[in-house]
Amino acid sequence: MSENNCKDTLSKVYDFLADDLDEVQKSQVINHLTDCEDCKREYAIESKISKLLTSSSQDAQFNFAAKIQSRLQSEN
């Protein structure tokens, strides 16, 4: 995969998770994630973090995200 495609895709991950992309952008992200294992892995981490943050309290979100991201990266 092209490094530019990876950077572009990863820069859109949070908007993708929040369903804030138009249909063309969504399709581009999905197509790239289908073909790129590195980005797919990063997306999986960010997706898990997003789900955990959504279920956590507002006060603890920032510290919690850093701890979870560190733990998820050490598992991979």
mmCIF file of the N, C-alpha and C atoms, coordinates in Angstrom:
data_MODEL
# 
_entry.id   MODEL 
# 
loop_
_atom_site.group_PDB 
_atom_site.id 
_atom_site.type_symbol 
_atom_site.label_atom_id 
_atom_site.label_alt_id 
_atom_site.label_comp_id 
_atom_site.label_asym_id 
_atom_site.label_entity_id 
_atom_site.label_seq_id 
_atom_site.pdbx_PDB_ins_code 
_atom_site.Cartn_x 
_atom_site.Cartn_y 
_atom_site.Cartn_z 
_atom_site.occupancy 
_atom_site.B_iso_or_equiv 
_atom_site.pdbx_formal_charge 
_atom_site.auth_seq_id 
_atom_site.auth_comp_id 
_atom_site.auth_asym_id 
_atom_site.auth_atom_id 
_atom_site.pdbx_PDB_model_num 
ATOM 1   N N  . MET A 1 1  ? 0.835   -1.191 0.000  1.00 0.00 ? 1  MET A N  1 
ATOM 2   C CA . MET A 1 1  ? 0.000   0.000  0.000  1.00 0.00 ? 1  MET A CA 1 
ATOM 3   C C  . MET A 1 1  ? 0.875   1.247  0.000  1.00 0.00 ? 1  MET A C  1 
ATOM 4   N N  . SER A 1 2  ? 0.383   2.269  -0.612 1.00 0.00 ? 2  SER A N  1 
ATOM 5   C CA . SER A 1 2  ? 1.073   3.547  -0.642 1.00 0.00 ? 2  SER A CA 1 
ATOM 6   C C  . SER A 1 2  ? 1.026   4.190  0.739  1.00 0.00 ? 2  SER A C  1 
ATOM 7   N N  . GLU A 1 3  ? 2.158   4.764  1.132  1.00 0.00 ? 3  GLU A N  1 
ATOM 8   C CA . GLU A 1 3  ? 2.218   5.430  2.435  1.00 0.00 ? 3  GLU A CA 1 
ATOM 9   C C  . GLU A 1 3  ? 1.207   6.567  2.511  1.00 0.00 ? 3  GLU A C  1 
ATOM 10  N N  . ASN A 1 4  ? 1.004   7.282  1.401  1.00 0.00 ? 4  ASN A N  1 
ATOM 11  C CA . ASN A 1 4  ? 0.022   8.367  1.381  1.00 0.00 ? 4  ASN A CA 1 
ATOM 12  C C  . ASN A 1 4  ? -1.390  7.840  1.585  1.00 0.00 ? 4  ASN A C  1 
ATOM 13  N N  . ASN A 1 5  ? -1.722  6.700  0.968  1.00 0.00 ? 5  ASN A N  1 
ATOM 14  C CA . ASN A 1 5  ? -3.041  6.114  1.173  1.00 0.00 ? 5  ASN A CA 1 
ATOM 15  C C  . ASN A 1 5  ? -3.240  5.724  2.629  1.00 0.00 ? 5  ASN A C  1 
ATOM 16  N N  . CYS A 1 6  ? -2.195  5.178  3.241  1.00 0.00 ? 6  CYS A N  1 
ATOM 17  C CA . CYS A 1 6  ? -2.283  4.794  4.651  1.00 0.00 ? 6  CYS A CA 1 
ATOM 18  C C  . CYS A 1 6  ? -2.485  6.034  5.528  1.00 0.00 ? 6  CYS A C  1 
ATOM 19  N N  . LYS A 1 7  ? -1.691  7.056  5.301  1.00 0.00 ? 7  LYS A N  1 
ATOM 20  C CA . LYS A 1 7  ? -1.832  8.285  6.099  1.00 0.00 ? 7  LYS A CA 1 
ATOM 21  C C  . LYS A 1 7  ? -3.215  8.886  5.929  1.00 0.00 ? 7  LYS A C  1 
ATOM 22  N N  . ASP A 1 8  ? -3.690  8.931  4.705  1.00 0.00 ? 8  ASP A N  1 
ATOM 23  C CA . ASP A 1 8  ? -5.007  9.490  4.430  1.00 0.00 ? 8  ASP A CA 1 
ATOM 24  C C  . ASP A 1 8  ? -6.095  8.672  5.124  1.00 0.00 ? 8  ASP A C  1 
ATOM 25  N N  . THR A 1 9  ? -6.001  7.363  5.020  1.00 0.00 ? 9  THR A N  1 
ATOM 26  C CA . THR A 1 9  ? -6.998  6.490  5.646  1.00 0.00 ? 9  THR A CA 1 
ATOM 27  C C  . THR A 1 9  ? -6.977  6.641  7.159  1.00 0.00 ? 9  THR A C  1 
ATOM 28  N N  . LEU A 1 10 ? -5.794  6.583  7.758  1.00 0.00 ? 10 LEU A N  1 
ATOM 29  C CA . LEU A 1 10 ? -5.699  6.667  9.215  1.00 0.00 ? 10 LEU A CA 1 
ATOM 30  C C  . LEU A 1 10 ? -6.138  8.033  9.734  1.00 0.00 ? 10 LEU A C  1 
ATOM 31  N N  . SER A 1 11 ? -5.970  9.069  8.920  1.00 0.00 ? 11 SER A N  1 
ATOM 32  C CA . SER A 1 11 ? -6.425  10.398 9.348  1.00 0.00 ? 11 SER A CA 1 
ATOM 33  C C  . SER A 1 11 ? -7.958  10.487 9.374  1.00 0.00 ? 11 SER A C  1 
ATOM 34  N N  . LYS A 1 12 ? -8.621  9.552  8.707  1.00 0.00 ? 12 LYS A N  1 
ATOM 35  C CA . LYS A 1 12 ? -10.084 9.552  8.647  1.00 0.00 ? 12 LYS A CA 1 
ATOM 36  C C  . LYS A 1 12 ? -10.734 8.534  9.580  1.00 0.00 ? 12 LYS A C  1 
ATOM 37  N N  . VAL A 1 13 ? -9.926  7.808  10.329 1.00 0.00 ? 13 VAL A N  1 
ATOM 38  C CA . VAL A 1 13 ? -10.470 6.721  11.159 1.00 0.00 ? 13 VAL A CA 1 
ATOM 39  C C  . VAL A 1 13 ? -11.486 7.224  12.176 1.00 0.00 ? 13 VAL A C  1 
ATOM 40  N N  . TYR A 1 14 ? -11.174 8.291  12.885 1.00 0.00 ? 14 TYR A N  1 
ATOM 41  C CA . TYR A 1 14 ? -12.119 8.773  13.909 1.00 0.00 ? 14 TYR A CA 1 
ATOM 42  C C  . TYR A 1 14 ? -13.418 9.258  13.280 1.00 0.00 ? 14 TYR A C  1 
ATOM 43  N N  . ASP A 1 15 ? -13.310 9.939  12.145 1.00 0.00 ? 15 ASP A N  1 
ATOM 44  C CA . ASP A 1 15 ? -14.529 10.373 11.455 1.00 0.00 ? 15 ASP A CA 1 
ATOM 45  C C  . ASP A 1 15 ? -15.313 9.170  10.937 1.00 0.00 ? 15 ASP A C  1 
ATOM 46  N N  . PHE A 1 16 ? -14.609 8.149  10.485 1.00 0.00 ? 16 PHE A N  1 
ATOM 47  C CA . PHE A 1 16 ? -15.263 6.921  10.028 1.00 0.00 ? 16 PHE A CA 1 
ATOM 48  C C  . PHE A 1 16 ? -16.011 6.257  11.185 1.00 0.00 ? 16 PHE A C  1 
ATOM 49  N N  . LEU A 1 17 ? -15.352 6.157  12.331 1.00 0.00 ? 17 LEU A N  1 
ATOM 50  C CA . LEU A 1 17 ? -15.976 5.541  13.503 1.00 0.00 ? 17 LEU A CA 1 
ATOM 51  C C  . LEU A 1 17 ? -17.190 6.340  13.971 1.00 0.00 ? 17 LEU A C  1 
ATOM 52  N N  . ALA A 1 18 ? -17.130 7.651  13.809 1.00 0.00 ? 18 ALA A N  1 
ATOM 53  C CA . ALA A 1 18 ? -18.240 8.516  14.223 1.00 0.00 ? 18 ALA A CA 1 
ATOM 54  C C  . ALA A 1 18 ? -19.299 8.648  13.144 1.00 0.00 ? 18 ALA A C  1 
ATOM 55  N N  . ASP A 1 19 ? -19.103 7.966  12.025 1.00 0.00 ? 19 ASP A N  1 
ATOM 56  C CA . ASP A 1 19 ? -20.023 8.021  10.888 1.00 0.00 ? 19 ASP A CA 1 
ATOM 57  C C  . ASP A 1 19 ? -20.166 9.449  10.362 1.00 0.00 ? 19 ASP A C  1 
ATOM 58  N N  . ASP A 1 20 ? -19.025 10.155 10.308 1.00 0.00 ? 20 ASP A N  1 
ATOM 59  C CA . ASP A 1 20 ? -19.014 11.543 9.846  1.00 0.00 ? 20 ASP A CA 1 
ATOM 60  C C  . ASP A 1 20 ? -18.412 11.718 8.458  1.00 0.00 ? 20 ASP A C  1 
ATOM 61  N N  . LEU A 1 21 ? -18.271 10.649 7.699  1.00 0.00 ? 21 LEU A N  1 
ATOM 62  C CA . LEU A 1 21 ? -17.734 10.739 6.345  1.00 0.00 ? 21 LEU A CA 1 
ATOM 63  C C  . LEU A 1 21 ? -18.858 10.604 5.329  1.00 0.00 ? 21 LEU A C  1 
ATOM 64  N N  . ASP A 1 22 ? -18.656 11.234 4.163  1.00 0.00 ? 22 ASP A N  1 
ATOM 65  C CA . ASP A 1 22 ? -19.635 11.041 3.103  1.00 0.00 ? 22 ASP A CA 1 
ATOM 66  C C  . ASP A 1 22 ? -19.451 9.637  2.512  1.00 0.00 ? 22 ASP A C  1 
ATOM 67  N N  . GLU A 1 23 ? -20.358 9.237  1.665  1.00 0.00 ? 23 GLU A N  1 
ATOM 68  C CA . GLU A 1 23 ? -20.349 7.862  1.138  1.00 0.00 ? 23 GLU A CA 1 
ATOM 69  C C  . GLU A 1 23 ? -19.080 7.537  0.346  1.00 0.00 ? 23 GLU A C  1 
ATOM 70  N N  . VAL A 1 24 ? -18.560 8.497  -0.396 1.00 0.00 ? 24 VAL A N  1 
ATOM 71  C CA . VAL A 1 24 ? -17.337 8.273  -1.172 1.00 0.00 ? 24 VAL A CA 1 
ATOM 72  C C  . VAL A 1 24 ? -16.164 8.033  -0.226 1.00 0.00 ? 24 VAL A C  1 
ATOM 73  N N  . GLN A 1 25 ? -16.034 8.870  0.795  1.00 0.00 ? 25 GLN A N  1 
ATOM 74  C CA . GLN A 1 25 ? -14.943 8.709  1.760  1.00 0.00 ? 25 GLN A CA 1 
ATOM 75  C C  . GLN A 1 25 ? -15.072 7.393  2.519  1.00 0.00 ? 25 GLN A C  1 
ATOM 76  N N  . LYS A 1 26 ? -16.286 7.040  2.923  1.00 0.00 ? 26 LYS A N  1 
ATOM 77  C CA . LYS A 1 26 ? -16.503 5.767  3.612  1.00 0.00 ? 26 LYS A CA 1 
ATOM 78  C C  . LYS A 1 26 ? -16.039 4.607  2.746  1.00 0.00 ? 26 LYS A C  1 
ATOM 79  N N  . SER A 1 27 ? -16.409 4.655  1.493  1.00 0.00 ? 27 SER A N  1 
ATOM 80  C CA . SER A 1 27 ? -16.028 3.597  0.564  1.00 0.00 ? 27 SER A CA 1 
ATOM 81  C C  . SER A 1 27 ? -14.510 3.515  0.407  1.00 0.00 ? 27 SER A C  1 
ATOM 82  N N  . GLN A 1 28 ? -13.857 4.657  0.333  1.00 0.00 ? 28 GLN A N  1 
ATOM 83  C CA . GLN A 1 28 ? -12.396 4.684  0.213  1.00 0.00 ? 28 GLN A CA 1 
ATOM 84  C C  . GLN A 1 28 ? -11.738 4.066  1.443  1.00 0.00 ? 28 GLN A C  1 
ATOM 85  N N  . VAL A 1 29 ? -12.227 4.417  2.617  1.00 0.00 ? 29 VAL A N  1 
ATOM 86  C CA . VAL A 1 29 ? -11.667 3.870  3.857  1.00 0.00 ? 29 VAL A CA 1 
ATOM 87  C C  . VAL A 1 29 ? -11.882 2.364  3.906  1.00 0.00 ? 29 VAL A C  1 
ATOM 88  N N  . ILE A 1 30 ? -13.086 1.926  3.617  1.00 0.00 ? 30 ILE A N  1 
ATOM 89  C CA . ILE A 1 30 ? -13.393 0.492  3.648  1.00 0.00 ? 30 ILE A CA 1 
ATOM 90  C C  . ILE A 1 30 ? -12.525 -0.270 2.660  1.00 0.00 ? 30 ILE A C  1 
ATOM 91  N N  . ASN A 1 31 ? -12.402 0.244  1.444  1.00 0.00 ? 31 ASN A N  1 
ATOM 92  C CA . ASN A 1 31 ? -11.573 -0.423 0.438  1.00 0.00 ? 31 ASN A CA 1 
ATOM 93  C C  . ASN A 1 31 ? -10.118 -0.512 0.878  1.00 0.00 ? 31 ASN A C  1 
ATOM 94  N N  . HIS A 1 32 ? -9.609  0.555  1.455  1.00 0.00 ? 32 HIS A N  1 
ATOM 95  C CA . HIS A 1 32 ? -8.217  0.534  1.898  1.00 0.00 ? 32 HIS A CA 1 
ATOM 96  C C  . HIS A 1 32 ? -8.037  -0.452 3.054  1.00 0.00 ? 32 HIS A C  1 
ATOM 97  N N  . LEU A 1 33 ? -8.951  -0.426 4.010  1.00 0.00 ? 33 LEU A N  1 
ATOM 98  C CA . LEU A 1 33 ? -8.838  -1.338 5.152  1.00 0.00 ? 33 LEU A CA 1 
ATOM 99  C C  . LEU A 1 33 ? -8.942  -2.795 4.722  1.00 0.00 ? 33 LEU A C  1 
ATOM 100 N N  . THR A 1 34 ? -9.680  -3.045 3.679  1.00 0.00 ? 34 THR A N  1 
ATOM 101 C CA . THR A 1 34 ? -9.811  -4.401 3.151  1.00 0.00 ? 34 THR A CA 1 
ATOM 102 C C  . THR A 1 34 ? -8.482  -4.916 2.609  1.00 0.00 ? 34 THR A C  1 
ATOM 103 N N  . ASP A 1 35 ? -7.706  -4.012 2.014  1.00 0.00 ? 35 ASP A N  1 
ATOM 104 C CA . ASP A 1 35 ? -6.456  -4.398 1.356  1.00 0.00 ? 35 ASP A CA 1 
ATOM 105 C C  . ASP A 1 35 ? -5.196  -4.208 2.185  1.00 0.00 ? 35 ASP A C  1 
ATOM 106 N N  . CYS A 1 36 ? -5.244  -3.456 3.259  1.00 0.00 ? 36 CYS A N  1 
ATOM 107 C CA . CYS A 1 36 ? -4.029  -3.100 4.004  1.00 0.00 ? 36 CYS A CA 1 
ATOM 108 C C  . CYS A 1 36 ? -4.083  -3.637 5.435  1.00 0.00 ? 36 CYS A C  1 
ATOM 109 N N  . GLU A 1 37 ? -3.275  -4.637 5.706  1.00 0.00 ? 37 GLU A N  1 
ATOM 110 C CA . GLU A 1 37 ? -3.266  -5.262 7.036  1.00 0.00 ? 37 GLU A CA 1 
ATOM 111 C C  . GLU A 1 37 ? -2.789  -4.303 8.127  1.00 0.00 ? 37 GLU A C  1 
ATOM 112 N N  . ASP A 1 38 ? -1.803  -3.459 7.829  1.00 0.00 ? 38 ASP A N  1 
ATOM 113 C CA . ASP A 1 38 ? -1.307  -2.514 8.834  1.00 0.00 ? 38 ASP A CA 1 
ATOM 114 C C  . ASP A 1 38 ? -2.397  -1.536 9.259  1.00 0.00 ? 38 ASP A C  1 
ATOM 115 N N  . CYS A 1 39 ? -3.096  -0.981 8.294  1.00 0.00 ? 39 CYS A N  1 
ATOM 116 C CA . CYS A 1 39 ? -4.168  -0.036 8.610  1.00 0.00 ? 39 CYS A CA 1 
ATOM 117 C C  . CYS A 1 39 ? -5.349  -0.746 9.277  1.00 0.00 ? 39 CYS A C  1 
ATOM 118 N N  . LYS A 1 40 ? -5.613  -1.959 8.849  1.00 0.00 ? 40 LYS A N  1 
ATOM 119 C CA . LYS A 1 40 ? -6.687  -2.739 9.462  1.00 0.00 ? 40 LYS A CA 1 
ATOM 120 C C  . LYS A 1 40 ? -6.397  -2.963 10.954 1.00 0.00 ? 40 LYS A C  1 
ATOM 121 N N  . ARG A 1 41 ? -5.140  -3.237 11.260 1.00 0.00 ? 41 ARG A N  1 
ATOM 122 C CA . ARG A 1 41 ? -4.727  -3.447 12.647 1.00 0.00 ? 41 ARG A CA 1 
ATOM 123 C C  . ARG A 1 41 ? -4.883  -2.146 13.456 1.00 0.00 ? 41 ARG A C  1 
ATOM 124 N N  . GLU A 1 42 ? -4.438  -1.026 12.880 1.00 0.00 ? 42 GLU A N  1 
ATOM 125 C CA . GLU A 1 42 ? -4.581  0.267  13.553 1.00 0.00 ? 42 GLU A CA 1 
ATOM 126 C C  . GLU A 1 42 ? -6.059  0.617  13.749 1.00 0.00 ? 42 GLU A C  1 
ATOM 127 N N  . TYR A 1 43 ? -6.857  0.350  12.734 1.00 0.00 ? 43 TYR A N  1 
ATOM 128 C CA . TYR A 1 43 ? -8.297  0.606  12.839 1.00 0.00 ? 43 TYR A CA 1 
ATOM 129 C C  . TYR A 1 43 ? -8.912  -0.218 13.979 1.00 0.00 ? 43 TYR A C  1 
ATOM 130 N N  . ALA A 1 44 ? -8.518  -1.470 14.089 1.00 0.00 ? 44 ALA A N  1 
ATOM 131 C CA . ALA A 1 44 ? -9.061  -2.337 15.141 1.00 0.00 ? 44 ALA A CA 1 
ATOM 132 C C  . ALA A 1 44 ? -8.739  -1.772 16.522 1.00 0.00 ? 44 ALA A C  1 
ATOM 133 N N  . ILE A 1 45 ? -7.525  -1.279 16.694 1.00 0.00 ? 45 ILE A N  1 
ATOM 134 C CA . ILE A 1 45 ? -7.134  -0.680 17.970 1.00 0.00 ? 45 ILE A CA 1 
ATOM 135 C C  . ILE A 1 45 ? -7.977  0.560  18.247 1.00 0.00 ? 45 ILE A C  1 
ATOM 136 N N  . GLU A 1 46 ? -8.069  1.435  17.262 1.00 0.00 ? 46 GLU A N  1 
ATOM 137 C CA . GLU A 1 46 ? -8.833  2.669  17.446 1.00 0.00 ? 46 GLU A CA 1 
ATOM 138 C C  . GLU A 1 46 ? -10.313 2.378  17.673 1.00 0.00 ? 46 GLU A C  1 
ATOM 139 N N  . SER A 1 47 ? -10.831 1.368  17.018 1.00 0.00 ? 47 SER A N  1 
ATOM 140 C CA . SER A 1 47 ? -12.223 0.986  17.201 1.00 0.00 ? 47 SER A CA 1 
ATOM 141 C C  . SER A 1 47 ? -12.471 0.498  18.630 1.00 0.00 ? 47 SER A C  1 
ATOM 142 N N  . LYS A 1 48 ? -11.570 -0.324 19.135 1.00 0.00 ? 48 LYS A N  1 
ATOM 143 C CA . LYS A 1 48 ? -11.708 -0.807 20.518 1.00 0.00 ? 48 LYS A CA 1 
ATOM 144 C C  . LYS A 1 48 ? -11.644 0.348  21.496 1.00 0.00 ? 48 LYS A C  1 
ATOM 145 N N  . ILE A 1 49 ? -10.705 1.258  21.280 1.00 0.00 ? 49 ILE A N  1 
ATOM 146 C CA . ILE A 1 49 ? -10.580 2.422  22.159 1.00 0.00 ? 49 ILE A CA 1 
ATOM 147 C C  . ILE A 1 49 ? -11.856 3.248  22.109 1.00 0.00 ? 49 ILE A C  1 
ATOM 148 N N  . SER A 1 50 ? -12.372 3.481  20.921 1.00 0.00 ? 50 SER A N  1 
ATOM 149 C CA . SER A 1 50 ? -13.590 4.266  20.773 1.00 0.00 ? 50 SER A CA 1 
ATOM 150 C C  . SER A 1 50 ? -14.756 3.633  21.523 1.00 0.00 ? 50 SER A C  1 
ATOM 151 N N  . LYS A 1 51 ? -14.905 2.328  21.406 1.00 0.00 ? 51 LYS A N  1 
ATOM 152 C CA . LYS A 1 51 ? -15.989 1.638  22.102 1.00 0.00 ? 51 LYS A CA 1 
ATOM 153 C C  . LYS A 1 51 ? -15.826 1.716  23.611 1.00 0.00 ? 51 LYS A C  1 
ATOM 154 N N  . LEU A 1 52 ? -14.593 1.567  24.081 1.00 0.00 ? 52 LEU A N  1 
ATOM 155 C CA . LEU A 1 52 ? -14.348 1.658  25.516 1.00 0.00 ? 52 LEU A CA 1 
ATOM 156 C C  . LEU A 1 52 ? -14.599 3.066  26.041 1.00 0.00 ? 52 LEU A C  1 
ATOM 157 N N  . LEU A 1 53 ? -14.203 4.061  25.260 1.00 0.00 ? 53 LEU A N  1 
ATOM 158 C CA . LEU A 1 53 ? -14.424 5.446  25.681 1.00 0.00 ? 53 LEU A CA 1 
ATOM 159 C C  . LEU A 1 53 ? -15.899 5.791  25.725 1.00 0.00 ? 53 LEU A C  1 
ATOM 160 N N  . THR A 1 54 ? -16.644 5.278  24.794 1.00 0.00 ? 54 THR A N  1 
ATOM 161 C CA . THR A 1 54 ? -18.074 5.551  24.756 1.00 0.00 ? 54 THR A CA 1 
ATOM 162 C C  . THR A 1 54 ? -18.759 5.026  26.008 1.00 0.00 ? 54 THR A C  1 
ATOM 163 N N  . SER A 1 55 ? -18.277 3.905  26.505 1.00 0.00 ? 55 SER A N  1 
ATOM 164 C CA . SER A 1 55 ? -18.909 3.304  27.676 1.00 0.00 ? 55 SER A CA 1 
ATOM 165 C C  . SER A 1 55 ? -18.320 3.800  28.999 1.00 0.00 ? 55 SER A C  1 
ATOM 166 N N  . SER A 1 56 ? -17.261 4.580  28.943 1.00 0.00 ? 56 SER A N  1 
ATOM 167 C CA . SER A 1 56 ? -16.642 5.071  30.173 1.00 0.00 ? 56 SER A CA 1 
ATOM 168 C C  . SER A 1 56 ? -17.220 6.421  30.568 1.00 0.00 ? 56 SER A C  1 
ATOM 169 N N  . SER A 1 57 ? -16.902 6.852  31.755 1.00 0.00 ? 57 SER A N  1 
ATOM 170 C CA . SER A 1 57 ? -17.397 8.148  32.217 1.00 0.00 ? 57 SER A CA 1 
ATOM 171 C C  . SER A 1 57 ? -16.656 9.279  31.517 1.00 0.00 ? 57 SER A C  1 
ATOM 172 N N  . GLN A 1 58 ? -17.280 10.424 31.407 1.00 0.00 ? 58 GLN A N  1 
ATOM 173 C CA . GLN A 1 58 ? -16.690 11.586 30.748 1.00 0.00 ? 58 GLN A CA 1 
ATOM 174 C C  . GLN A 1 58 ? -15.423 12.061 31.463 1.00 0.00 ? 58 GLN A C  1 
ATOM 175 N N  . ASP A 1 59 ? -15.384 11.986 32.773 1.00 0.00 ? 59 ASP A N  1 
ATOM 176 C CA . ASP A 1 59 ? -14.246 12.475 33.549 1.00 0.00 ? 59 ASP A CA 1 
ATOM 177 C C  . ASP A 1 59 ? -12.969 11.682 33.301 1.00 0.00 ? 59 ASP A C  1 
ATOM 178 N N  . ALA A 1 60 ? -13.090 10.402 33.021 1.00 0.00 ? 60 ALA A N  1 
ATOM 179 C CA . ALA A 1 60 ? -11.921 9.540  32.910 1.00 0.00 ? 60 ALA A CA 1 
ATOM 180 C C  . ALA A 1 60 ? -11.479 9.280  31.478 1.00 0.00 ? 60 ALA A C  1 
ATOM 181 N N  . GLN A 1 61 ? -12.132 9.821  30.485 1.00 0.00 ? 61 GLN A N  1 
ATOM 182 C CA . GLN A 1 61 ? -11.885 9.458  29.095 1.00 0.00 ? 61 GLN A CA 1 
ATOM 183 C C  . GLN A 1 61 ? -10.446 9.658  28.647 1.00 0.00 ? 61 GLN A C  1 
ATOM 184 N N  . PHE A 1 62 ? -9.831  10.773 28.908 1.00 0.00 ? 62 PHE A N  1 
ATOM 185 C CA . PHE A 1 62 ? -8.499  11.035 28.367 1.00 0.00 ? 62 PHE A CA 1 
ATOM 186 C C  . PHE A 1 62 ? -7.434  10.123 28.975 1.00 0.00 ? 62 PHE A C  1 
ATOM 187 N N  . ASN A 1 63 ? -7.431  9.949  30.267 1.00 0.00 ? 63 ASN A N  1 
ATOM 188 C CA . ASN A 1 63 ? -6.460  9.054  30.899 1.00 0.00 ? 63 ASN A CA 1 
ATOM 189 C C  . ASN A 1 63 ? -6.733  7.602  30.535 1.00 0.00 ? 63 ASN A C  1 
ATOM 190 N N  . PHE A 1 64 ? -7.973  7.258  30.468 1.00 0.00 ? 64 PHE A N  1 
ATOM 191 C CA . PHE A 1 64 ? -8.374  5.893  30.145 1.00 0.00 ? 64 PHE A CA 1 
ATOM 192 C C  . PHE A 1 64 ? -7.923  5.512  28.739 1.00 0.00 ? 64 PHE A C  1 
ATOM 193 N N  . ALA A 1 65 ? -8.078  6.418  27.780 1.00 0.00 ? 65 ALA A N  1 
ATOM 194 C CA . ALA A 1 65 ? -7.691  6.138  26.391 1.00 0.00 ? 65 ALA A CA 1 
ATOM 195 C C  . ALA A 1 65 ? -6.208  5.823  26.285 1.00 0.00 ? 65 ALA A C  1 
ATOM 196 N N  . ALA A 1 66 ? -5.385  6.577  26.965 1.00 0.00 ? 66 ALA A N  1 
ATOM 197 C CA . ALA A 1 66 ? -3.945  6.345  26.903 1.00 0.00 ? 66 ALA A CA 1 
ATOM 198 C C  . ALA A 1 66 ? -3.585  4.987  27.488 1.00 0.00 ? 66 ALA A C  1 
ATOM 199 N N  . LYS A 1 67 ? -4.197  4.625  28.590 1.00 0.00 ? 67 LYS A N  1 
ATOM 200 C CA . LYS A 1 67 ? -3.924  3.325  29.211 1.00 0.00 ? 67 LYS A CA 1 
ATOM 201 C C  . LYS A 1 67 ? -4.393  2.176  28.328 1.00 0.00 ? 67 LYS A C  1 
ATOM 202 N N  . ILE A 1 68 ? -5.582  2.292  27.784 1.00 0.00 ? 68 ILE A N  1 
ATOM 203 C CA . ILE A 1 68 ? -6.118  1.232  26.933 1.00 0.00 ? 68 ILE A CA 1 
ATOM 204 C C  . ILE A 1 68 ? -5.286  1.086  25.666 1.00 0.00 ? 68 ILE A C  1 
ATOM 205 N N  . GLN A 1 69 ? -4.929  2.203  25.043 1.00 0.00 ? 69 GLN A N  1 
ATOM 206 C CA . GLN A 1 69 ? -4.131  2.131  23.816 1.00 0.00 ? 69 GLN A CA 1 
ATOM 207 C C  . GLN A 1 69 ? -2.796  1.446  24.085 1.00 0.00 ? 69 GLN A C  1 
ATOM 208 N N  . SER A 1 70 ? -2.179  1.765  25.181 1.00 0.00 ? 70 SER A N  1 
ATOM 209 C CA . SER A 1 70 ? -0.911  1.144  25.544 1.00 0.00 ? 70 SER A CA 1 
ATOM 210 C C  . SER A 1 70 ? -1.082  -0.366 25.749 1.00 0.00 ? 70 SER A C  1 
ATOM 211 N N  . ARG A 1 71 ? -2.130  -0.760 26.430 1.00 0.00 ? 71 ARG A N  1 
ATOM 212 C CA . ARG A 1 71 ? -2.394  -2.178 26.663 1.00 0.00 ? 71 ARG A CA 1 
ATOM 213 C C  . ARG A 1 71 ? -2.704  -2.929 25.356 1.00 0.00 ? 71 ARG A C  1 
ATOM 214 N N  . LEU A 1 72 ? -3.496  -2.323 24.509 1.00 0.00 ? 72 LEU A N  1 
ATOM 215 C CA . LEU A 1 72 ? -3.847  -2.967 23.242 1.00 0.00 ? 72 LEU A CA 1 
ATOM 216 C C  . LEU A 1 72 ? -2.629  -3.130 22.345 1.00 0.00 ? 72 LEU A C  1 
ATOM 217 N N  . GLN A 1 73 ? -1.765  -2.150 22.329 1.00 0.00 ? 73 GLN A N  1 
ATOM 218 C CA . GLN A 1 73 ? -0.570  -2.230 21.513 1.00 0.00 ? 73 GLN A CA 1 
ATOM 219 C C  . GLN A 1 73 ? 0.394   -3.281 22.051 1.00 0.00 ? 73 GLN A C  1 
ATOM 220 N N  . SER A 1 74 ? 0.437   -3.444 23.354 1.00 0.00 ? 74 SER A N  1 
ATOM 221 C CA . SER A 1 74 ? 1.329   -4.452 23.922 1.00 0.00 ? 74 SER A CA 1 
ATOM 222 C C  . SER A 1 74 ? 0.794   -5.870 23.671 1.00 0.00 ? 74 SER A C  1 
ATOM 223 N N  . GLU A 1 75 ? -0.517  -6.016 23.453 1.00 0.00 ? 75 GLU A N  1 
ATOM 224 C CA . GLU A 1 75 ? -1.101  -7.314 23.146 1.00 0.00 ? 75 GLU A CA 1 
ATOM 225 C C  . GLU A 1 75 ? -0.793  -7.741 21.712 1.00 0.00 ? 75 GLU A C  1 
ATOM 226 N N  . ASN A 1 76 ? -0.599  -6.787 20.812 1.00 0.00 ? 76 ASN A N  1 
ATOM 227 C CA . ASN A 1 76 ? -0.356  -7.101 19.399 1.00 0.00 ? 76 ASN A CA 1 
ATOM 228 C C  . ASN A 1 76 ? 1.078   -7.255 19.214 1.00 0.00 ? 76 ASN A C  1 
# 
